[in-house]
Structures are given as structure tokens and as C-alpha cells.
Amino acid sequence: MENVNLILILGAGLLAACSPGPATLTIAGTAMQRGRAAGLAVAAGISSGSLIWSVSAAFGLGAVMLANAWIFEVVRYFGAAYLMYLALRSARSALRPGAPEL
């Protein structure tokens, strides 16, 4: 690989790593709206979720799911059910009187 390409790739990676993503914005928004303790709780949750995904990838959870299709289906349906739960909870809180407008 040429040095110019390597420098461009490393520069792009550095910019991507330094830019705030949705997790950073969620932590900052929660901390500003609800206080430091709530912001730290959100940061701990995001960090633990990232750790779980990293450990799962390191131990080959993807290969296990490819070998056993039923495990993949269980994870997929559990994820879909959880997303529906979050959607219903969000809709109910939006319909509640006195809900803040964004």
C-alpha cells in the first residue's frame, strides 16, 4: 500500500473517531436535561452495550449464529419484540398530557 493511501485512510479514521456520534449526543442531551447522574447512567449503558457486542464478536457469536439458524431467529425475533416495546413506550409518552415538544 502506498504511503499516501495509508495517510488518507488513517486521517479519515481519525476524523470518524473524533466526530460525535449519536451515542455522544445522547449522553450530552441526557446530562443537560436530567443531570450528571442520568448522563453517567446513559454512558454506562452505552459502554456496556459496546462491550457486549465487542466480546460477542471476539468469541465468534456470528459464526455460531451462521451454524445454528434457530439461534439467529431467536435473536432476530427478540430484537423485533424489543423494538416494538420501545416504540409503544415512546408513543405512550408522547401522547401523555404535558409531554415536551421538540
C-alpha positions as CSV (number, residue, x, y, z in Angstrom):
1,M,0.0,0.0,0.0
2,E,1.3,3.4,-0.8
3,N,2.1,5.8,2.0
4,V,-0.3,8.4,0.6
5,N,-3.3,6.0,0.7
6,L,-2.3,4.9,4.2
7,I,-2.2,8.5,5.4
8,L,-5.6,9.2,3.8
9,I,-7.1,6.1,5.4
10,L,-5.7,6.9,8.9
11,G,-6.8,10.6,8.6
12,A,-10.3,9.5,7.7
13,G,-10.3,7.1,10.6
14,L,-9.1,9.7,13.0
15,L,-11.8,12.2,11.8
16,A,-14.5,9.5,12.2
17,A,-13.3,8.6,15.7
18,C,-13.2,12.2,16.8
19,S,-16.6,13.2,15.5
20,P,-19.5,13.0,17.9
21,G,-22.0,10.3,17.0
22,P,-25.5,9.5,18.2
23,A,-24.2,8.0,21.4
24,T,-22.2,11.1,22.3
25,L,-25.2,13.3,21.5
26,T,-27.5,11.1,23.6
27,I,-25.2,11.3,26.6
28,A,-24.8,15.1,26.3
29,G,-28.5,15.6,25.8
30,T,-29.4,13.5,28.8
31,A,-26.8,15.1,31.0
32,M,-28.0,18.6,30.1
33,Q,-31.7,17.7,30.5
34,R,-31.7,15.4,33.6
35,G,-28.3,16.0,35.3
36,R,-24.9,14.4,35.7
37,A,-26.1,11.2,37.3
38,A,-28.5,10.4,34.4
39,G,-25.8,11.2,31.9
40,L,-23.4,8.9,33.6
41,A,-26.0,6.2,33.7
42,V,-26.6,6.5,29.9
43,A,-22.8,6.5,29.3
44,A,-22.5,3.3,31.4
45,G,-25.3,1.7,29.4
46,I,-23.8,2.6,26.1
47,S,-20.4,1.4,27.2
48,S,-21.7,-1.9,28.5
49,G,-23.6,-2.4,25.3
50,S,-20.5,-1.8,23.2
51,L,-18.5,-4.2,25.4
52,I,-21.1,-6.9,25.0
53,W,-21.0,-6.5,21.2
54,S,-17.2,-6.5,21.2
55,V,-16.9,-9.6,23.3
56,S,-19.6,-11.3,21.2
57,A,-17.7,-10.6,18.1
58,A,-14.4,-11.7,19.6
59,F,-15.8,-15.0,20.7
60,G,-17.4,-15.6,17.3
61,L,-21.1,-15.2,18.0
62,G,-21.7,-14.5,14.3
63,A,-20.2,-17.9,13.4
64,V,-22.4,-19.6,15.9
65,M,-25.5,-18.0,14.5
66,L,-24.5,-19.0,11.0
67,A,-24.1,-22.6,12.1
68,N,-27.3,-22.6,14.0
69,A,-30.1,-20.8,12.2
70,W,-32.5,-21.2,15.0
71,I,-30.3,-19.1,17.3
72,F,-30.3,-16.3,14.7
73,E,-34.1,-16.5,14.5
74,V,-34.5,-16.3,18.3
75,V,-32.2,-13.2,18.4
76,R,-34.0,-11.6,15.5
77,Y,-37.5,-12.1,17.0
78,F,-36.3,-10.9,20.4
79,G,-34.8,-7.8,18.8
80,A,-38.0,-7.1,16.9
81,A,-40.1,-7.5,20.1
82,Y,-37.9,-5.2,22.0
83,L,-38.1,-2.5,19.2
84,M,-41.9,-2.8,19.3
85,Y,-41.9,-2.4,23.1
86,L,-39.7,0.8,22.7
87,A,-42.0,2.2,20.0
88,L,-45.1,1.6,22.1
89,R,-43.4,3.2,25.2
90,S,-42.3,6.2,23.1
91,A,-45.8,6.6,21.6
92,R,-47.4,6.5,25.0
93,S,-45.1,9.0,26.5
94,A,-45.7,11.3,23.5
95,L,-49.5,11.1,24.0
96,R,-49.3,11.9,27.7
97,P,-50.5,15.4,28.6
98,G,-47.7,17.8,29.3
99,A,-45.2,16.0,27.0
100,P,-42.4,18.3,26.0
101,E,-42.4,19.3,22.3
102,L,-39.1,19.1,20.5
